[in-house]
Amino acid sequence: MKPTFHKPYLACLILLLLALSLALPAPVAQAQTESNGISLTVRPGFDGIIKRGSWLPVWIVIENNGVSVEGELRVQMGDTGTTWKSDVSLPNQSRKQFTIPIYSPGFGRSVVVTFVDDTGKVLVTHSSGPLSEVEPADTMLYAVVSPEPTGLDVLSKVLGGRIDAAVAYMSLDEIPSNLSAFEAVDALIFTDVDTNALSAEQREMISGWVGQGGQLVVTGGASWQKTTAAFQDILPIEVIGTESIDQLPNFESSVGIEFRDAGPYVVARSTLKNGDLIWRDDALPILARRPEGAGNVWFLALDPQFAPLDDWDGSVNVWTEVANYVPRDLFWERGFDDESSAVEAVSTIPSIQLPSIFLVLGFMLLYVLIIGPLNYLVLGRMQKRELAWISLPLTIVLFSAIALIIGLQFRGNQVLINQLSVVSGRVDQPELKSETAIGIFSPRRAAYNLFLGSDANLRHMTQFAFGGLDDESEVTLVNGQINLENVVIDVGDVQTFSSSTYLPNSPIIAQAVLQPGGDKIDFKVTNVSDSDLRNILLLVGGARQVRLDNIAAGQTLERELILPTAAQEDVANLLAGEPQIYQSHGNPSATETYVESPLENGFSTLIEGDEPGGFYETYGDAENYQRYSLLSSLYQTYNNQRVYTPVGEIVFIGWNDTQQLEISIDEGRFENQGSSLYFIEIPIEN
């Protein structure tokens, strides 16, 4: 019998297959596009993986096999929003490489790279297709630099207390020199690659990234010499050579899972130099750790792509030791979680607020009296009431001029650059992370060019479009500097931007020493900035709040602090080399008890500096409302987020009037103003 096909079913099947093909993300591995003799090779993010609401590097290679051309690269997330640009000169038979950091607001959009000539003609364009987007707080992101693109897929099973894990394979060239563009990575692993090829800028970035909490893993095996080349000074061990060993019985029994493959195994033989041994086989180090700031440098004596680690179930246990030291996602380090509140904060400029209601009412009363009864009485006494047709217009013109002058005094006659920064990091690190909300106020309608005098990232920030999806801005990168071109601002309006960078700007030096009893801390802090520190709150043991008096510039303050009983054991374990413990806040599920975050029950101290005030003290005062809005931007209390505070440290929170960024404009007079909010972690010492 001849088979029959039902056309409706066949059509449905075709539509289903088409929908599935569209639903699958396009591959974002290294892709090349060629046109007009010019080719673009693009790898966005971390092997196509990005964390929502974070910066990511876009690695671009552009080659010219045609005539010489001058132009610029343009990089955009999707087809609208901020464009990041860089000038390019391409002689015939030339090849140039760029790594451009861009911001990802989310929504699974693609990266579009375009090269245009100096007339604005598009010569070649490349679209990556949708990227693989993961949640920043829920996903452990591993970056693996290795010639084998699947050699460490086992890491996708190593969650380190997160919900998920992702593995990105990168080349040495793809590692950016911009720290903000790499902060989404939790662990960086070098195996079987020549790290001598890393540039000085890349090595400096990696060092800063480790200090901020990154986990750097360098592996051994037969290729230990080339893999360790760039990191000899910071490794916890000193490698002597390699050895072929038939068995590693003590290491195997310590992990508790039998090796899948029999020996011999090639091991980098080493001696402990500075740090702790995590795994060993008798006196032979297998995995060693050296603390570096908030992060660690690790050495694994085996090549994980070969036996015994390759395809061994025990590898998950070994890598879990590394993952356990990855810091939690602290809410003050992740930027502006509620961007609308950040826009509200930076748009609230105390020096250009509306005049007092009493001034307005007094002005109106005086105007009514003069134009009405007083004008009538004066002209009546002069017996010339017919002059009212002159006196009334003159009075109106006079009061209009006075109102205009008063309005100009309140609005100002120059551009104001308002910057509010959230600065975070450890007190013993040379650089702190600075997330800055920037508001540009213009007294008149004009177009400006904005310049940032530091190696910072910059993006448009809007109250309604979640990171500038609909706002067209062009950011030009020139030798690490930022130029924002043609910013159009209406009369009395504020345009808002966000910048992320790392700067050597800690306002304090501090020390916290645990007393012998283990229940008290000797705390000492010195204000080394040029500005007074105000509205200061300490977090001790993860949750206990201690309010401090204002600390003047150059002043030192000493206090004895009580360590909460619940935190004493955790602090002792941390001092013994165990991973940091974090206290959870929020209400992530119906079965857990809601625990307020420090920003919720510490608002009165951080906003007003003393006991809680009334409505007017917070909302009626422009400076207090500005602080309130900035604090609100860090943590959305309404969506039951889980957030963390470190138990084994003291966190110093306070304000001063320091402006973190050097910002200028190219037209007319302008004034920089603003303040900084600090979250500085102070480790507890013995």
NORNORCOR-V97070 format. One line per field, one symbol per residue. psi: psi as a letter, one per 30 degrees, with the letter a starting at -180 (. if undefined). burial: I if it has 9 or more other C-alpha atoms within 8 Angstrom, else O. A space follows every 50 residues. Layout:
psi: ???
burial: ???
This chain:
psi: kkkkkjeeeeeeeeeeeeeeeffkkkkglkkkkkkhgkkkkkjkbihgkl kkhlkkkjkkkkkjgblkkkakkkkkjaglakkklkkkkjlkhlklkkjk klkjfaghllkkkkklaffgkkekkkkflkljklkeffkkjkkkjkfjfg fhfffffjfhflelkkkkklleffjlfjeeffffkekkkkkhljfffkle eeeeeeeeeeffgljkkklbafgeeeefefgeffkfljkealkjkeliee eeeeegkkkeklalkjkjklkkejakkekljbgjkeklkjkjbfalkkkj fljfglkfekhkffeeeefeeeeffklljkfffgajejfeeeeeeffjje fglklkeeeeeeeeeeeeeefceeeeeeeeefhhffgefeeeeeeeeeee eeeeeeeeeeflglkkjkkjkjklakfgkfklkjjkkkkjkkflklklkk kkglillklkklffgighegkjljjkkjhflkkjkhjkklkglkkklkkk lkkihkflklkjkklefgflkjkkkkjglgkkklhkkkkkgfekkkkllk jlkfkkkklkkkkkeffeeeeeeefggllkkkkklaiflfflkkkklffe ggeeefeffalkaaeeeeffkeeeeeeeeeefffjjffghlkllkkeglk kkklllgkkfkjkllgkaklkklalkkkjkkjkkl.
burial: OOOOOOOOOIOOOOOOOOOOOOOOIOOIOOIIIIOOIIIIIIIIIIIIII IIIIIIIIIIIIIIIIOOIIIIIIIIIIOIIIIIIIIOOIIIOIIOOOII IIIIIIOOIIIIIIIIIOOOOIIIIIOIIIIIIIOIOIIIIIIIIIOOOO OIOIIIOIIIOIOIIIIIIIIIOIIIIOIIIIIIIIIIIIIIIIIOOIOO OIIIIIOIIIIIIIIIIIIIIIIIOIIIIIOOOOIIIIOOOIOOIOOOOI IIIOIOOOIOOIIOIIIIIIIIOOIIIIIIIOOIIIIIIIIIIIIIIIII IIIIOOIIIIOIOIIIIIIIIIIIIIOOIIIIOIIIIIIIIIIIIIIIIO OOIOOOOOOIOOOOOOIOIIIOOIIIOOIIOOOOIOOIOOIIOOIIOOIO OOOOOOOIOIIOOIIIIIIIIIIIIIIOIOIIIIIIIIIIIIIOIOOIII IIIIIIIIIIIIIOOIIIIOIIIIIIIIOOIIIIIIIOIIOIIIOIIIII IIIOOIOIIIIIIIIOOIIIIIIIIIIIIOIIIIIIIIIIIIIIIOIOOI IIIIIIOOOOIOIIOOIIOIIIIIIOOOOIIIIIIIIOOOOOOOOOIIOO OIIIIIIIIOOOIOOOIIIIIIIIIIIIIIIIIIIIOOOIIIIIIIIIII IIIIIIIIIIOOIOIOOOOIOIIIIIIIIIIIIIOO
